[in-house]
């Protein structure tokens, strides 16, 4: 009987996960801020920075996530300032809602091999 050669799995592994799973967690890592303040910004940033040169997909999704987080922070500061004229209450609530929804949409799209460009996200990192 002739033995078939074993084929190595050519999938790249990032932090113990395959590329697709890593990208899904890259989007969902924004929720880490619920556990520890600031971690929701630091974790996705570290995930992207440590692997951006190893995968084009991780680089593209990471840029989208980082651009969204920076944009969200700026919008939140503006909304807090606008609270003094009452408009900020509505915008702050709206930002809270989209901050909860967008990472889930990004993760679902990444899981389906698609890309989610976060709406109203300013392109800081190109």
C-alpha positions in Angstrom: 0.0 0.0 0.0 1.4 3.4 -1.0 1.1 6.1 1.6 -0.3 9.5 0.6 2.0 12.4 1.5 0.6 14.6 4.2 -0.2 18.0 3.0 0.7 20.8 5.4 -2.1 23.3 6.1 -0.9 26.4 4.4 -3.2 28.7 6.5 -1.4 31.4 8.3 -1.9 31.6 12.1 -2.2 34.9 13.9 -2.3 34.8 17.7 -3.4 31.1 17.6 -6.2 31.8 15.1 -6.6 31.5 11.4 -6.8 34.7 9.4 -10.6 34.9 9.2 -11.1 34.3 12.9 -8.5 36.8 13.7 -10.2 39.5 11.6 -13.6 38.7 13.2 -12.0 39.2 16.7 -10.2 42.3 15.4 -13.6 43.9 14.9 -15.1 42.5 18.1 -12.0 43.5 20.2 -13.5 47.0 20.4 -15.8 45.6 23.1 -12.8 45.0 25.3 -13.3 48.6 26.6 -16.3 47.2 28.6 -13.9 45.1 30.7 -11.2 47.7 31.1 -11.3 51.4 30.1 -9.0 52.0 27.1 -8.6 48.4 26.2 -11.2 48.7 23.5 -8.8 51.0 21.7 -5.5 49.4 22.6 -6.3 45.8 21.8 -7.5 46.3 18.2 -4.6 48.7 17.7 -2.1 46.1 18.9 -3.8 43.3 16.9 -3.5 45.4 13.8 0.0 46.7 14.3 1.5 43.4 15.1 0.1 41.7 12.0 -0.5 44.3 9.4 2.7 43.4 7.5 1.8 39.7 7.5 -1.6 39.9 5.9 -3.2 42.3 3.4 -6.7 41.5 4.8 -5.7 42.1 8.4 -4.1 45.4 7.3 -7.3 46.6 5.5 -9.7 45.5 8.3 -7.3 46.9 10.9 -7.2 50.3 9.1 -11.0 50.4 9.0 -11.3 49.6 12.7 -8.6 52.1 13.8 -10.1 54.9 11.6 -13.6 54.2 13.0 -12.3 54.3 16.6 -10.5 57.6 16.1 -13.5 59.0 14.3 -15.8 57.8 17.1 -13.6 59.5 19.7 -13.7 62.8 17.9 -17.5 62.6 17.4 -17.9 61.8 21.0 -15.9 64.9 22.1 -18.0 67.1 19.8 -21.2 65.5 21.1 -20.2 66.1 24.7 -19.5 69.8 23.9 -22.9 70.0 22.2 -24.7 68.7 25.3 -24.6 72.3 26.5 -27.0 73.2 23.7 -29.0 70.0 24.1 -28.3 68.6 20.6 -25.4 66.6 22.1 -27.7 64.4 24.1 -29.2 63.0 20.9 -25.8 62.7 19.1 -24.2 61.0 22.1 -27.0 58.4 22.3 -26.8 57.8 18.5 -23.0 57.4 18.8 -23.5 54.9 21.6 -25.9 52.9 19.5 -23.6 52.7 16.4 -20.6 52.0 18.6 -22.5 48.8 19.7 -23.8 47.9 16.3 -20.9 48.6 13.9 -18.4 46.2 15.3 -20.9 43.4 15.1 -21.7 44.2 11.5 -17.9 44.3 10.7 -17.4 41.0 12.4 -20.3 39.3 10.5 -19.1 40.7 7.2 -15.5 39.6 8.0 -16.8 36.1 8.8 -18.5 36.0 5.4 -15.3 37.1 3.6 -16.6 40.6 3.0 -15.4 44.0 4.1 -17.3 46.5 6.1 -16.4 50.2 5.6 -17.6 51.8 8.8 -20.0 54.7 7.8 -19.0 58.2 8.7 -15.5 57.0 9.4 -12.8 59.6 8.6 -9.7 58.1 6.8 -6.8 58.9 9.2 -4.8 55.8 8.4 -4.5 55.0 4.7 
